[in-house]
């Protein structure tokens, strides 16, 4: 079993693959994930300071008409994903909570499996939702821990899902603004086609020892795919990454998540 498989604690009630996301925000060389329209009115949010801020995600999935929909609920804005609560949550807890909150009678499909994603930490300084599903007011409470809907991703049954394979980028639908302040260190992956991806969050699922201060040194340990490069640098000016409808993301071996920077110098 690979490190990736070993850290994706999955409820095996369905043969359909479930994705591990890193906020919701995963990226497009190999595939596309489309966000559904939320049934709840959406609004833009004020920028939130999140540098090294801990969070986690619970991702129940539903299947209808040959399509797997992954409903990504995130703790951002609700709590810091305390380990004491997060460690008690099972996939069955997530499935049961989702079906109770969004029963089929209310027009929702029944969830049969789920993914637990975390704990993770944000790398940018501020994050802002600018609408779309990212600004949904839908929530989910599992074992007393509340989360908000931040994305809904869809793939055909049997297709590889977002974030399943390291160093395979994917297009996702989302509306966010990430700001990385001048003077802070950022961490980048450079793809074989020269696209540059900036780390948006780091994961402690594969290695519990990962910390902000150690990220600059992980390149030699990151099992880089052929043609990929890892680097870190200190920003001489503020960097803003805007996702207006869609963006591209990619995961590395450690399940750290990176978003494309279209304007980056290659």
C-alpha positions, 0 to 999 in steps of 0.5 A: 500500500502506498503512503497516499493510499494508507492515509486516505481513510475510506469507507469501503461501501462503494467501489467508486474512487473518492478524492483527497483534496487540499482545499478546495482547491485542487488543478488541469493537465489531466482532467476536469472537475466541475462545480455544481450550482449550490441551492443556497444563495452565495455571497462574497466574503471579507479576506481572512488571515490564514497564514499557517492556520490549521483546517480539515475537510470532510468529503461525503460523495453521492452518485447519480446518473453515472456521476460522482459528486464530492461535497467538500466541507471545510472547517475554515471560518468555523474552527481550527479542526481540533485534533481531539474532535477530528480524531474521533470522526469516522467515514460512517459518521460523515455519511450519516451526518450528510444524509441526515442534513441533506436527505434524498427526500429534499432532492439530494442523492444518498451518500454511501462513502466519504473521505477525511482530509486533514489536518492541513495548514494554509500557506497563504496570508489571506484567503477570500471567497468571491462567490459561487459554491465557494461562498455557499452557506450550506453547513455540515456538523459531524460529532459536534464539529461544524464545517461549511461547503466550499466546493462540489466536484464531479467526475464520471463513475470510474474516472480518476478523481482530483488529487488521487495521483501526485503530480497530475494537475486538474482543473477545478471550479472555484472563486477565490483570491489568495494573497501571499505577502511580501517577505514571506517564503513561498514554495513552488512546483514547476511542471515539465511544461514550465507551468508554475504552481504555488503551495496553498496548503501543506498536509500532515497526513503523509508526514506528521513532521511537516511544518512551515519551517521545514517546507523549504527542505522537502524537495529531495524527499518529495519523490518528484515525478520526471521533469518536475522541480521543487523550489522555495523563495522569499517574495520581494513583492506581494503575490495574488492568485485569483481563481475566477470560475476555474483554476488548476491545482496539483498535489505532491507526494506529501499531499501538499496542494499547489495552485497554478500561477499563470503569471509566474516567470518560468 
